[in-house]
Amino acid sequence: MGEVKMTEERSGREAGRAKQWRRKNLGRLKPDPVIEAYKKHIDRTLIRENLRLTVEQRIEELMKLQQFAEEVRRAGREAERP
């Protein structure tokens, strides 16, 4: 139990330091124009939605996507047959 509490405290301190660093340095960093161009075409709501899922839910979604991709491949092979 004590080890878990120490880990939580450490992660809390690290998060606090990261937040301080961002506040201090983010204003000084110049945005990369290439990254900014790509960001215009990214739907961040989909990213946020995915991050709300548990790890297990993300794996399930990935498995569904893999099954769908295999079905599309199979349908493509069948469509190519004479």
mmCIF file of the N, C-alpha and C atoms, coordinates in Angstrom:
data_MODEL
# 
_entry.id   MODEL 
# 
loop_
_atom_site.group_PDB 
_atom_site.id 
_atom_site.type_symbol 
_atom_site.label_atom_id 
_atom_site.label_alt_id 
_atom_site.label_comp_id 
_atom_site.label_asym_id 
_atom_site.label_entity_id 
_atom_site.label_seq_id 
_atom_site.pdbx_PDB_ins_code 
_atom_site.Cartn_x 
_atom_site.Cartn_y 
_atom_site.Cartn_z 
_atom_site.occupancy 
_atom_site.B_iso_or_equiv 
_atom_site.pdbx_formal_charge 
_atom_site.auth_seq_id 
_atom_site.auth_comp_id 
_atom_site.auth_asym_id 
_atom_site.auth_atom_id 
_atom_site.pdbx_PDB_model_num 
ATOM 1   N N  . MET A 1 1  ? 0.809   -1.194  0.000   1.00 0.00 ? 1  MET A N  1 
ATOM 2   C CA . MET A 1 1  ? 0.000   0.000   0.000   1.00 0.00 ? 1  MET A CA 1 
ATOM 3   C C  . MET A 1 1  ? 0.851   1.256   0.000   1.00 0.00 ? 1  MET A C  1 
ATOM 4   N N  . GLY A 1 2  ? 1.891   1.260   0.837   1.00 0.00 ? 2  GLY A N  1 
ATOM 5   C CA . GLY A 1 2  ? 2.754   2.428   0.933   1.00 0.00 ? 2  GLY A CA 1 
ATOM 6   C C  . GLY A 1 2  ? 3.425   2.747   -0.383  1.00 0.00 ? 2  GLY A C  1 
ATOM 7   N N  . GLU A 1 3  ? 3.780   1.693   -1.128  1.00 0.00 ? 3  GLU A N  1 
ATOM 8   C CA . GLU A 1 3  ? 4.449   1.890   -2.416  1.00 0.00 ? 3  GLU A CA 1 
ATOM 9   C C  . GLU A 1 3  ? 3.515   2.575   -3.415  1.00 0.00 ? 3  GLU A C  1 
ATOM 10  N N  . VAL A 1 4  ? 2.240   2.189   -3.409  1.00 0.00 ? 4  VAL A N  1 
ATOM 11  C CA . VAL A 1 4  ? 1.261   2.801   -4.308  1.00 0.00 ? 4  VAL A CA 1 
ATOM 12  C C  . VAL A 1 4  ? 1.108   4.276   -3.983  1.00 0.00 ? 4  VAL A C  1 
ATOM 13  N N  . LYS A 1 5  ? 1.037   4.596   -2.690  1.00 0.00 ? 5  LYS A N  1 
ATOM 14  C CA . LYS A 1 5  ? 0.877   5.989   -2.280  1.00 0.00 ? 5  LYS A CA 1 
ATOM 15  C C  . LYS A 1 5  ? 2.077   6.810   -2.718  1.00 0.00 ? 5  LYS A C  1 
ATOM 16  N N  . MET A 1 6  ? 3.301   6.253   -2.560  1.00 0.00 ? 6  MET A N  1 
ATOM 17  C CA . MET A 1 6  ? 4.502   6.978   -2.978  1.00 0.00 ? 6  MET A CA 1 
ATOM 18  C C  . MET A 1 6  ? 4.482   7.208   -4.485  1.00 0.00 ? 6  MET A C  1 
ATOM 19  N N  . THR A 1 7  ? 4.032   6.207   -5.240  1.00 0.00 ? 7  THR A N  1 
ATOM 20  C CA . THR A 1 7  ? 3.962   6.343   -6.696  1.00 0.00 ? 7  THR A CA 1 
ATOM 21  C C  . THR A 1 7  ? 2.964   7.429   -7.076  1.00 0.00 ? 7  THR A C  1 
ATOM 22  N N  . GLU A 1 8  ? 1.803   7.448   -6.401  1.00 0.00 ? 8  GLU A N  1 
ATOM 23  C CA . GLU A 1 8  ? 0.799   8.477   -6.686  1.00 0.00 ? 8  GLU A CA 1 
ATOM 24  C C  . GLU A 1 8  ? 1.335   9.862   -6.354  1.00 0.00 ? 8  GLU A C  1 
ATOM 25  N N  . GLU A 1 9  ? 2.031   9.969   -5.224  1.00 0.00 ? 9  GLU A N  1 
ATOM 26  C CA . GLU A 1 9  ? 2.601   11.262  -4.839  1.00 0.00 ? 9  GLU A CA 1 
ATOM 27  C C  . GLU A 1 9  ? 3.633   11.709  -5.863  1.00 0.00 ? 9  GLU A C  1 
ATOM 28  N N  . ARG A 1 10 ? 4.487   10.772  -6.287  1.00 0.00 ? 10 ARG A N  1 
ATOM 29  C CA . ARG A 1 10 ? 5.525   11.112  -7.252  1.00 0.00 ? 10 ARG A CA 1 
ATOM 30  C C  . ARG A 1 10 ? 4.901   11.528  -8.581  1.00 0.00 ? 10 ARG A C  1 
ATOM 31  N N  . SER A 1 11 ? 3.896   10.772  -9.044  1.00 0.00 ? 11 SER A N  1 
ATOM 32  C CA . SER A 1 11 ? 3.268   11.130  -10.314 1.00 0.00 ? 11 SER A CA 1 
ATOM 33  C C  . SER A 1 11 ? 2.564   12.478  -10.200 1.00 0.00 ? 11 SER A C  1 
ATOM 34  N N  . GLY A 1 12 ? 2.011   12.778  -9.022  1.00 0.00 ? 12 GLY A N  1 
ATOM 35  C CA . GLY A 1 12 ? 1.392   14.085  -8.811  1.00 0.00 ? 12 GLY A CA 1 
ATOM 36  C C  . GLY A 1 12 ? 2.406   15.204  -8.869  1.00 0.00 ? 12 GLY A C  1 
ATOM 37  N N  . ARG A 1 13 ? 3.564   14.983  -8.245  1.00 0.00 ? 13 ARG A N  1 
ATOM 38  C CA . ARG A 1 13 ? 4.632   15.995  -8.288  1.00 0.00 ? 13 ARG A CA 1 
ATOM 39  C C  . ARG A 1 13 ? 5.133   16.176  -9.717  1.00 0.00 ? 13 ARG A C  1 
ATOM 40  N N  . GLU A 1 14 ? 5.306   15.054  -10.434 1.00 0.00 ? 14 GLU A N  1 
ATOM 41  C CA . GLU A 1 14 ? 5.787   15.135  -11.815 1.00 0.00 ? 14 GLU A CA 1 
ATOM 42  C C  . GLU A 1 14 ? 4.789   15.880  -12.691 1.00 0.00 ? 14 GLU A C  1 
ATOM 43  N N  . ALA A 1 15 ? 3.512   15.631  -12.484 1.00 0.00 ? 15 ALA A N  1 
ATOM 44  C CA . ALA A 1 15 ? 2.485   16.338  -13.254 1.00 0.00 ? 15 ALA A CA 1 
ATOM 45  C C  . ALA A 1 15 ? 2.532   17.828  -12.949 1.00 0.00 ? 15 ALA A C  1 
ATOM 46  N N  . GLY A 1 16 ? 2.743   18.168  -11.678 1.00 0.00 ? 16 GLY A N  1 
ATOM 47  C CA . GLY A 1 16 ? 2.854   19.578  -11.297 1.00 0.00 ? 16 GLY A CA 1 
ATOM 48  C C  . GLY A 1 16 ? 4.048   20.245  -11.940 1.00 0.00 ? 16 GLY A C  1 
ATOM 49  N N  . ARG A 1 17 ? 5.182   19.532  -11.955 1.00 0.00 ? 17 ARG A N  1 
ATOM 50  C CA . ARG A 1 17 ? 6.381   20.094  -12.600 1.00 0.00 ? 17 ARG A CA 1 
ATOM 51  C C  . ARG A 1 17 ? 6.172   20.256  -14.098 1.00 0.00 ? 17 ARG A C  1 
ATOM 52  N N  . ALA A 1 18 ? 5.515   19.285  -14.717 1.00 0.00 ? 18 ALA A N  1 
ATOM 53  C CA . ALA A 1 18 ? 5.253   19.378  -16.154 1.00 0.00 ? 18 ALA A CA 1 
ATOM 54  C C  . ALA A 1 18 ? 4.359   20.577  -16.454 1.00 0.00 ? 18 ALA A C  1 
ATOM 55  N N  . LYS A 1 19 ? 3.360   20.794  -15.607 1.00 0.00 ? 19 LYS A N  1 
ATOM 56  C CA . LYS A 1 19 ? 2.452   21.927  -15.800 1.00 0.00 ? 19 LYS A CA 1 
ATOM 57  C C  . LYS A 1 19 ? 3.215   23.243  -15.667 1.00 0.00 ? 19 LYS A C  1 
ATOM 58  N N  . GLN A 1 20 ? 4.092   23.328  -14.671 1.00 0.00 ? 20 GLN A N  1 
ATOM 59  C CA . GLN A 1 20 ? 4.903   24.535  -14.491 1.00 0.00 ? 20 GLN A CA 1 
ATOM 60  C C  . GLN A 1 20 ? 5.795   24.768  -15.701 1.00 0.00 ? 20 GLN A C  1 
ATOM 61  N N  . TRP A 1 21 ? 6.416   23.699  -16.207 1.00 0.00 ? 21 TRP A N  1 
ATOM 62  C CA . TRP A 1 21 ? 7.301   23.829  -17.370 1.00 0.00 ? 21 TRP A CA 1 
ATOM 63  C C  . TRP A 1 21 ? 6.507   24.343  -18.566 1.00 0.00 ? 21 TRP A C  1 
ATOM 64  N N  . ARG A 1 22 ? 5.305   23.771  -18.780 1.00 0.00 ? 22 ARG A N  1 
ATOM 65  C CA . ARG A 1 22 ? 4.486   24.209  -19.919 1.00 0.00 ? 22 ARG A CA 1 
ATOM 66  C C  . ARG A 1 22 ? 4.136   25.684  -19.801 1.00 0.00 ? 22 ARG A C  1 
ATOM 67  N N  . ARG A 1 23 ? 3.706   26.101  -18.610 1.00 0.00 ? 23 ARG A N  1 
ATOM 68  C CA . ARG A 1 23 ? 3.364   27.515  -18.416 1.00 0.00 ? 23 ARG A CA 1 
ATOM 69  C C  . ARG A 1 23 ? 4.557   28.408  -18.718 1.00 0.00 ? 23 ARG A C  1 
ATOM 70  N N  . LYS A 1 24 ? 5.719   27.994  -18.253 1.00 0.00 ? 24 LYS A N  1 
ATOM 71  C CA . LYS A 1 24 ? 6.923   28.808  -18.389 1.00 0.00 ? 24 LYS A CA 1 
ATOM 72  C C  . LYS A 1 24 ? 7.446   28.829  -19.824 1.00 0.00 ? 24 LYS A C  1 
ATOM 73  N N  . ASN A 1 25 ? 7.439   27.690  -20.495 1.00 0.00 ? 25 ASN A N  1 
ATOM 74  C CA . ASN A 1 25 ? 8.126   27.571  -21.776 1.00 0.00 ? 25 ASN A CA 1 
ATOM 75  C C  . ASN A 1 25 ? 7.238   27.571  -23.008 1.00 0.00 ? 25 ASN A C  1 
ATOM 76  N N  . LEU A 1 26 ? 5.979   27.246  -22.869 1.00 0.00 ? 26 LEU A N  1 
ATOM 77  C CA . LEU A 1 26 ? 5.140   27.109  -24.053 1.00 0.00 ? 26 LEU A CA 1 
ATOM 78  C C  . LEU A 1 26 ? 5.005   28.412  -24.820 1.00 0.00 ? 26 LEU A C  1 
ATOM 79  N N  . GLY A 1 27 ? 4.939   29.508  -24.123 1.00 0.00 ? 27 GLY A N  1 
ATOM 80  C CA . GLY A 1 27 ? 4.833   30.795  -24.788 1.00 0.00 ? 27 GLY A CA 1 
ATOM 81  C C  . GLY A 1 27 ? 6.073   31.140  -25.590 1.00 0.00 ? 27 GLY A C  1 
ATOM 82  N N  . ARG A 1 28 ? 7.213   30.588  -25.202 1.00 0.00 ? 28 ARG A N  1 
ATOM 83  C CA . ARG A 1 28 ? 8.466   30.888  -25.890 1.00 0.00 ? 28 ARG A CA 1 
ATOM 84  C C  . ARG A 1 28 ? 8.687   30.039  -27.133 1.00 0.00 ? 28 ARG A C  1 
ATOM 85  N N  . LEU A 1 29 ? 8.076   28.866  -27.172 1.00 0.00 ? 29 LEU A N  1 
ATOM 86  C CA . LEU A 1 29 ? 8.293   27.969  -28.301 1.00 0.00 ? 29 LEU A CA 1 
ATOM 87  C C  . LEU A 1 29 ? 7.526   28.470  -29.518 1.00 0.00 ? 29 LEU A C  1 
ATOM 88  N N  . LYS A 1 30 ? 8.205   28.491  -30.653 1.00 0.00 ? 30 LYS A N  1 
ATOM 89  C CA . LYS A 1 30 ? 7.539   28.893  -31.890 1.00 0.00 ? 30 LYS A CA 1 
ATOM 90  C C  . LYS A 1 30 ? 6.903   27.656  -32.515 1.00 0.00 ? 30 LYS A C  1 
ATOM 91  N N  . PRO A 1 31 ? 5.663   27.765  -32.941 1.00 0.00 ? 31 PRO A N  1 
ATOM 92  C CA . PRO A 1 31 ? 5.009   26.603  -33.545 1.00 0.00 ? 31 PRO A CA 1 
ATOM 93  C C  . PRO A 1 31 ? 5.674   26.222  -34.863 1.00 0.00 ? 31 PRO A C  1 
ATOM 94  N N  . ASP A 1 32 ? 5.799   24.936  -35.088 1.00 0.00 ? 32 ASP A N  1 
ATOM 95  C CA . ASP A 1 32 ? 6.357   24.417  -36.333 1.00 0.00 ? 32 ASP A CA 1 
ATOM 96  C C  . ASP A 1 32 ? 5.281   24.557  -37.411 1.00 0.00 ? 32 ASP A C  1 
ATOM 97  N N  . PRO A 1 33 ? 5.574   25.233  -38.523 1.00 0.00 ? 33 PRO A N  1 
ATOM 98  C CA . PRO A 1 33 ? 4.542   25.448  -39.546 1.00 0.00 ? 33 PRO A CA 1 
ATOM 99  C C  . PRO A 1 33 ? 4.021   24.149  -40.156 1.00 0.00 ? 33 PRO A C  1 
ATOM 100 N N  . VAL A 1 34 ? 4.862   23.136  -40.257 1.00 0.00 ? 34 VAL A N  1 
ATOM 101 C CA . VAL A 1 34 ? 4.415   21.857  -40.819 1.00 0.00 ? 34 VAL A CA 1 
ATOM 102 C C  . VAL A 1 34 ? 3.400   21.208  -39.881 1.00 0.00 ? 34 VAL A C  1 
ATOM 103 N N  . ILE A 1 35 ? 3.712   21.203  -38.596 1.00 0.00 ? 35 ILE A N  1 
ATOM 104 C CA . ILE A 1 35 ? 2.791   20.622  -37.617 1.00 0.00 ? 35 ILE A CA 1 
ATOM 105 C C  . ILE A 1 35 ? 1.488   21.408  -37.595 1.00 0.00 ? 35 ILE A C  1 
ATOM 106 N N  . GLU A 1 36 ? 1.578   22.714  -37.640 1.00 0.00 ? 36 GLU A N  1 
ATOM 107 C CA . GLU A 1 36 ? 0.369   23.543  -37.639 1.00 0.00 ? 36 GLU A CA 1 
ATOM 108 C C  . GLU A 1 36 ? -0.491  23.251  -38.865 1.00 0.00 ? 36 GLU A C  1 
ATOM 109 N N  . ALA A 1 37 ? 0.131   23.019  -40.017 1.00 0.00 ? 37 ALA A N  1 
ATOM 110 C CA . ALA A 1 37 ? -0.624  22.699  -41.231 1.00 0.00 ? 37 ALA A CA 1 
ATOM 111 C C  . ALA A 1 37 ? -1.354  21.369  -41.077 1.00 0.00 ? 37 ALA A C  1 
ATOM 112 N N  . TYR A 1 38 ? -0.699  20.383  -40.493 1.00 0.00 ? 38 TYR A N  1 
ATOM 113 C CA . TYR A 1 38 ? -1.341  19.087  -40.282 1.00 0.00 ? 38 TYR A CA 1 
ATOM 114 C C  . TYR A 1 38 ? -2.470  19.172  -39.262 1.00 0.00 ? 38 TYR A C  1 
ATOM 115 N N  . LYS A 1 39 ? -2.293  19.981  -38.223 1.00 0.00 ? 39 LYS A N  1 
ATOM 116 C CA . LYS A 1 39 ? -3.293  20.076  -37.164 1.00 0.00 ? 39 LYS A CA 1 
ATOM 117 C C  . LYS A 1 39 ? -4.633  20.586  -37.682 1.00 0.00 ? 39 LYS A C  1 
ATOM 118 N N  . LYS A 1 40 ? -4.618  21.352  -38.766 1.00 0.00 ? 40 LYS A N  1 
ATOM 119 C CA . LYS A 1 40 ? -5.861  21.883  -39.322 1.00 0.00 ? 40 LYS A CA 1 
ATOM 120 C C  . LYS A 1 40 ? -6.782  20.763  -39.794 1.00 0.00 ? 40 LYS A C  1 
ATOM 121 N N  . HIS A 1 41 ? -6.199  19.632  -40.166 1.00 0.00 ? 41 HIS A N  1 
ATOM 122 C CA . HIS A 1 41 ? -6.968  18.544  -40.767 1.00 0.00 ? 41 HIS A CA 1 
ATOM 123 C C  . HIS A 1 41 ? -7.205  17.383  -39.808 1.00 0.00 ? 41 HIS A C  1 
ATOM 124 N N  . ILE A 1 42 ? -6.977  17.593  -38.529 1.00 0.00 ? 42 ILE A N  1 
ATOM 125 C CA . ILE A 1 42 ? -7.155  16.529  -37.542 1.00 0.00 ? 42 ILE A CA 1 
ATOM 126 C C  . ILE A 1 42 ? -8.393  16.819  -36.706 1.00 0.00 ? 42 ILE A C  1 
ATOM 127 N N  . ASP A 1 43 ? -9.255  15.829  -36.615 1.00 0.00 ? 43 ASP A N  1 
ATOM 128 C CA . ASP A 1 43 ? -10.456 15.954  -35.789 1.00 0.00 ? 43 ASP A CA 1 
ATOM 129 C C  . ASP A 1 43 ? -10.087 15.548  -34.366 1.00 0.00 ? 43 ASP A C  1 
ATOM 130 N N  . ARG A 1 44 ? -9.854  16.517  -33.531 1.00 0.00 ? 44 ARG A N  1 
ATOM 131 C CA . ARG A 1 44 ? -9.409  16.235  -32.159 1.00 0.00 ? 44 ARG A CA 1 
ATOM 132 C C  . ARG A 1 44 ? -10.501 15.611  -31.309 1.00 0.00 ? 44 ARG A C  1 
ATOM 133 N N  . THR A 1 45 ? -11.760 15.776  -31.715 1.00 0.00 ? 45 THR A N  1 
ATOM 134 C CA . THR A 1 45 ? -12.835 15.148  -30.938 1.00 0.00 ? 45 THR A CA 1 
ATOM 135 C C  . THR A 1 45 ? -12.709 13.628  -30.989 1.00 0.00 ? 45 THR A C  1 
ATOM 136 N N  . LEU A 1 46 ? -12.261 13.090  -32.120 1.00 0.00 ? 46 LEU A N  1 
ATOM 137 C CA . LEU A 1 46 ? -12.072 11.641  -32.219 1.00 0.00 ? 46 LEU A CA 1 
ATOM 138 C C  . LEU A 1 46 ? -10.954 11.173  -31.301 1.00 0.00 ? 46 LEU A C  1 
ATOM 139 N N  . ILE A 1 47 ? -9.906  11.967  -31.206 1.00 0.00 ? 47 ILE A N  1 
ATOM 140 C CA . ILE A 1 47 ? -8.798  11.624  -30.313 1.00 0.00 ? 47 ILE A CA 1 
ATOM 141 C C  . ILE A 1 47 ? -9.283  11.643  -28.868 1.00 0.00 ? 47 ILE A C  1 
ATOM 142 N N  . ARG A 1 48 ? -10.019 12.688  -28.504 1.00 0.00 ? 48 ARG A N  1 
ATOM 143 C CA . ARG A 1 48 ? -10.527 12.783  -27.129 1.00 0.00 ? 48 ARG A CA 1 
ATOM 144 C C  . ARG A 1 48 ? -11.456 11.621  -26.803 1.00 0.00 ? 48 ARG A C  1 
ATOM 145 N N  . GLU A 1 49 ? -12.325 11.277  -27.772 1.00 0.00 ? 49 GLU A N  1 
ATOM 146 C CA . GLU A 1 49 ? -13.241 10.154  -27.585 1.00 0.00 ? 49 GLU A CA 1 
ATOM 147 C C  . GLU A 1 49 ? -12.473 8.873   -27.308 1.00 0.00 ? 49 GLU A C  1 
ATOM 148 N N  . ASN A 1 50 ? -11.435 8.636   -28.094 1.00 0.00 ? 50 ASN A N  1 
ATOM 149 C CA . ASN A 1 50 ? -10.636 7.423   -27.935 1.00 0.00 ? 50 ASN A CA 1 
ATOM 150 C C  . ASN A 1 50 ? -9.915  7.414   -26.592 1.00 0.00 ? 50 ASN A C  1 
ATOM 151 N N  . LEU A 1 51 ? -9.439  8.563   -26.148 1.00 0.00 ? 51 LEU A N  1 
ATOM 152 C CA . LEU A 1 51 ? -8.720  8.625   -24.881 1.00 0.00 ? 51 LEU A CA 1 
ATOM 153 C C  . LEU A 1 51 ? -9.642  8.410   -23.682 1.00 0.00 ? 51 LEU A C  1 
ATOM 154 N N  . ARG A 1 52 ? -10.932 8.604   -23.869 1.00 0.00 ? 52 ARG A N  1 
ATOM 155 C CA . ARG A 1 52 ? -11.884 8.347   -22.778 1.00 0.00 ? 52 ARG A CA 1 
ATOM 156 C C  . ARG A 1 52 ? -12.126 6.851   -22.577 1.00 0.00 ? 52 ARG A C  1 
ATOM 157 N N  . LEU A 1 53 ? -11.801 6.051   -23.588 1.00 0.00 ? 53 LEU A N  1 
ATOM 158 C CA . LEU A 1 53 ? -12.005 4.605   -23.492 1.00 0.00 ? 53 LEU A CA 1 
ATOM 159 C C  . LEU A 1 53 ? -10.952 3.978   -22.589 1.00 0.00 ? 53 LEU A C  1 
ATOM 160 N N  . THR A 1 54 ? -11.313 2.853   -21.994 1.00 0.00 ? 54 THR A N  1 
ATOM 161 C CA . THR A 1 54 ? -10.325 2.103   -21.219 1.00 0.00 ? 54 THR A CA 1 
ATOM 162 C C  . THR A 1 54 ? -9.399  1.391   -22.196 1.00 0.00 ? 54 THR A C  1 
ATOM 163 N N  . VAL A 1 55 ? -8.313  0.868   -21.694 1.00 0.00 ? 55 VAL A N  1 
ATOM 164 C CA . VAL A 1 55 ? -7.378  0.128   -22.548 1.00 0.00 ? 55 VAL A CA 1 
ATOM 165 C C  . VAL A 1 55 ? -8.098  -1.057  -23.185 1.00 0.00 ? 55 VAL A C  1 
ATOM 166 N N  . GLU A 1 56 ? -8.894  -1.756  -22.400 1.00 0.00 ? 56 GLU A N  1 
ATOM 167 C CA . GLU A 1 56 ? -9.626  -2.915  -22.919 1.00 0.00 ? 56 GLU A CA 1 
ATOM 168 C C  . GLU A 1 56 ? -10.577 -2.503  -24.041 1.00 0.00 ? 56 GLU A C  1 
ATOM 169 N N  . GLN A 1 57 ? -11.265 -1.382  -23.861 1.00 0.00 ? 57 GLN A N  1 
ATOM 170 C CA . GLN A 1 57 ? -12.191 -0.908  -24.897 1.00 0.00 ? 57 GLN A CA 1 
ATOM 171 C C  . GLN A 1 57 ? -11.436 -0.533  -26.169 1.00 0.00 ? 57 GLN A C  1 
ATOM 172 N N  . ARG A 1 58 ? -10.276 0.069   -26.024 1.00 0.00 ? 58 ARG A N  1 
ATOM 173 C CA . ARG A 1 58 ? -9.474  0.422   -27.204 1.00 0.00 ? 58 ARG A CA 1 
ATOM 174 C C  . ARG A 1 58 ? -9.039  -0.829  -27.946 1.00 0.00 ? 58 ARG A C  1 
ATOM 175 N N  . ILE A 1 59 ? -8.644  -1.858  -27.199 1.00 0.00 ? 59 ILE A N  1 
ATOM 176 C CA . ILE A 1 59 ? -8.229  -3.114  -27.834 1.00 0.00 ? 59 ILE A CA 1 
ATOM 177 C C  . ILE A 1 59 ? -9.409  -3.741  -28.565 1.00 0.00 ? 59 ILE A C  1 
ATOM 178 N N  . GLU A 1 60 ? -10.596 -3.722  -27.939 1.00 0.00 ? 60 GLU A N  1 
ATOM 179 C CA . GLU A 1 60 ? -11.791 -4.253  -28.596 1.00 0.00 ? 60 GLU A CA 1 
ATOM 180 C C  . GLU A 1 60 ? -12.080 -3.502  -29.889 1.00 0.00 ? 60 GLU A C  1 
ATOM 181 N N  . GLU A 1 61 ? -11.966 -2.178  -29.862 1.00 0.00 ? 61 GLU A N  1 
ATOM 182 C CA . GLU A 1 61 ? -12.196 -1.374  -31.068 1.00 0.00 ? 61 GLU A CA 1 
ATOM 183 C C  . GLU A 1 61 ? -11.178 -1.720  -32.152 1.00 0.00 ? 61 GLU A C  1 
ATOM 184 N N  . LEU A 1 62 ? -9.933  -1.907  -31.755 1.00 0.00 ? 62 LEU A N  1 
ATOM 185 C CA . LEU A 1 62 ? -8.892  -2.279  -32.711 1.00 0.00 ? 62 LEU A CA 1 
ATOM 186 C C  . LEU A 1 62 ? -9.189  -3.641  -33.324 1.00 0.00 ? 62 LEU A C  1 
ATOM 187 N N  . MET A 1 63 ? -9.643  -4.586  -32.506 1.00 0.00 ? 63 MET A N  1 
ATOM 188 C CA . MET A 1 63 ? -9.978  -5.915  -33.019 1.00 0.00 ? 63 MET A CA 1 
ATOM 189 C C  . MET A 1 63 ? -11.131 -5.839  -34.017 1.00 0.00 ? 63 MET A C  1 
ATOM 190 N N  . LYS A 1 64 ? -12.131 -4.997  -33.724 1.00 0.00 ? 64 LYS A N  1 
ATOM 191 C CA . LYS A 1 64 ? -13.247 -4.813  -34.660 1.00 0.00 ? 64 LYS A CA 1 
ATOM 192 C C  . LYS A 1 64 ? -12.742 -4.240  -35.984 1.00 0.00 ? 64 LYS A C  1 
ATOM 193 N N  . LEU A 1 65 ? -11.828 -3.282  -35.895 1.00 0.00 ? 65 LEU A N  1 
ATOM 194 C CA . LEU A 1 65 ? -11.268 -2.679  -37.099 1.00 0.00 ? 65 LEU A CA 1 
ATOM 195 C C  . LEU A 1 65 ? -10.489 -3.707  -37.912 1.00 0.00 ? 65 LEU A C  1 
ATOM 196 N N  . GLN A 1 66 ? -9.727  -4.559  -37.231 1.00 0.00 ? 66 GLN A N  1 
ATOM 197 C CA . GLN A 1 66 ? -8.975  -5.599  -37.923 1.00 0.00 ? 66 GLN A CA 1 
ATOM 198 C C  . GLN A 1 66 ? -9.913  -6.592  -38.605 1.00 0.00 ? 66 GLN A C  1 
ATOM 199 N N  . GLN A 1 67 ? -11.008 -6.966  -37.933 1.00 0.00 ? 67 GLN A N  1 
ATOM 200 C CA . GLN A 1 67 ? -11.988 -7.871  -38.539 1.00 0.00 ? 67 GLN A CA 1 
ATOM 201 C C  . GLN A 1 67 ? -12.614 -7.235  -39.775 1.00 0.00 ? 67 GLN A C  1 
ATOM 202 N N  . PHE A 1 68 ? -12.937 -5.960  -39.681 1.00 0.00 ? 68 PHE A N  1 
ATOM 203 C CA . PHE A 1 68 ? -13.516 -5.248  -40.821 1.00 0.00 ? 68 PHE A CA 1 
ATOM 204 C C  . PHE A 1 68 ? -12.531 -5.215  -41.988 1.00 0.00 ? 68 PHE A C  1 
ATOM 205 N N  . ALA A 1 69 ? -11.260 -4.920  -41.694 1.00 0.00 ? 69 ALA A N  1 
ATOM 206 C CA . ALA A 1 69 ? -10.242 -4.870  -42.752 1.00 0.00 ? 69 ALA A CA 1 
ATOM 207 C C  . ALA A 1 69 ? -10.116 -6.228  -43.437 1.00 0.00 ? 69 ALA A C  1 
ATOM 208 N N  . GLU A 1 70 ? -10.169 -7.301  -42.664 1.00 0.00 ? 70 GLU A N  1 
ATOM 209 C CA . GLU A 1 70 ? -10.084 -8.639  -43.252 1.00 0.00 ? 70 GLU A CA 1 
ATOM 210 C C  . GLU A 1 70 ? -11.300 -8.924  -44.127 1.00 0.00 ? 70 GLU A C  1 
ATOM 211 N N  . GLU A 1 71 ? -12.481 -8.501  -43.697 1.00 0.00 ? 71 GLU A N  1 
ATOM 212 C CA . GLU A 1 71 ? -13.686 -8.684  -44.510 1.00 0.00 ? 71 GLU A CA 1 
ATOM 213 C C  . GLU A 1 71 ? -13.571 -7.926  -45.832 1.00 0.00 ? 71 GLU A C  1 
ATOM 214 N N  . VAL A 1 72 ? -13.032 -6.718  -45.788 1.00 0.00 ? 72 VAL A N  1 
ATOM 215 C CA . VAL A 1 72 ? -12.857 -5.923  -47.011 1.00 0.00 ? 72 VAL A CA 1 
ATOM 216 C C  . VAL A 1 72 ? -11.861 -6.613  -47.936 1.00 0.00 ? 72 VAL A C  1 
ATOM 217 N N  . ARG A 1 73 ? -10.751 -7.124  -47.372 1.00 0.00 ? 73 ARG A N  1 
ATOM 218 C CA . ARG A 1 73 ? -9.765  -7.846  -48.200 1.00 0.00 ? 73 ARG A CA 1 
ATOM 219 C C  . ARG A 1 73 ? -10.408 -9.066  -48.859 1.00 0.00 ? 73 ARG A C  1 
ATOM 220 N N  . ARG A 1 74 ? -11.164 -9.831  -48.067 1.00 0.00 ? 74 ARG A N  1 
ATOM 221 C CA . ARG A 1 74 ? -11.810 -11.032 -48.594 1.00 0.00 ? 74 ARG A CA 1 
ATOM 222 C C  . ARG A 1 74 ? -12.792 -10.668 -49.703 1.00 0.00 ? 74 ARG A C  1 
ATOM 223 N N  . ALA A 1 75 ? -13.574 -9.624  -49.493 1.00 0.00 ? 75 ALA A N  1 
ATOM 224 C CA . ALA A 1 75 ? -14.531 -9.189  -50.514 1.00 0.00 ? 75 ALA A CA 1 
ATOM 225 C C  . ALA A 1 75 ? -13.799 -8.738  -51.772 1.00 0.00 ? 75 ALA A C  1 
ATOM 226 N N  . GLY A 1 76 ? -12.659 -8.080  -51.601 1.00 0.00 ? 76 GLY A N  1 
ATOM 227 C CA . GLY A 1 76 ? -11.865 -7.655  -52.755 1.00 0.00 ? 76 GLY A CA 1 
ATOM 228 C C  . GLY A 1 76 ? -11.341 -8.841  -53.543 1.00 0.00 ? 76 GLY A C  1 
ATOM 229 N N  . ARG A 1 77 ? -10.876 -9.867  -52.824 1.00 0.00 ? 77 ARG A N  1 
ATOM 230 C CA . ARG A 1 77 ? -10.373 -11.066 -53.514 1.00 0.00 ? 77 ARG A CA 1 
ATOM 231 C C  . ARG A 1 77 ? -11.498 -11.764 -54.268 1.00 0.00 ? 77 ARG A C  1 
ATOM 232 N N  . GLU A 1 78 ? -12.671 -11.850 -53.643 1.00 0.00 ? 78 GLU A N  1 
ATOM 233 C CA . GLU A 1 78 ? -13.812 -12.501 -54.294 1.00 0.00 ? 78 GLU A CA 1 
ATOM 234 C C  . GLU A 1 78 ? -14.274 -11.709 -55.511 1.00 0.00 ? 78 GLU A C  1 
ATOM 235 N N  . ALA A 1 79 ? -14.204 -10.402 -55.452 1.00 0.00 ? 79 ALA A N  1 
ATOM 236 C CA . ALA A 1 79 ? -14.632 -9.562  -56.577 1.00 0.00 ? 79 ALA A CA 1 
ATOM 237 C C  . ALA A 1 79 ? -13.678 -9.700  -57.755 1.00 0.00 ? 79 ALA A C  1 
ATOM 238 N N  . GLU A 1 80 ? -12.407 -10.016 -57.495 1.00 0.00 ? 80 GLU A N  1 
ATOM 239 C CA . GLU A 1 80 ? -11.421 -10.160 -58.572 1.00 0.00 ? 80 GLU A CA 1 
ATOM 240 C C  . GLU A 1 80 ? -11.563 -11.479 -59.315 1.00 0.00 ? 80 GLU A C  1 
ATOM 241 N N  . ARG A 1 81 ? -12.209 -12.471 -58.710 1.00 0.00 ? 81 ARG A N  1 
ATOM 242 C CA . ARG A 1 81 ? -12.351 -13.788 -59.342 1.00 0.00 ? 81 ARG A CA 1 
ATOM 243 C C  . ARG A 1 81 ? -13.227 -13.683 -60.583 1.00 0.00 ? 81 ARG A C  1 
ATOM 244 N N  . PRO A 1 82 ? -12.846 -14.441 -61.628 1.00 0.00 ? 82 PRO A N  1 
ATOM 245 C CA . PRO A 1 82 ? -13.659 -14.416 -62.869 1.00 0.00 ? 82 PRO A CA 1 
ATOM 246 C C  . PRO A 1 82 ? -14.977 -15.135 -62.734 1.00 0.00 ? 82 PRO A C  1 
# 
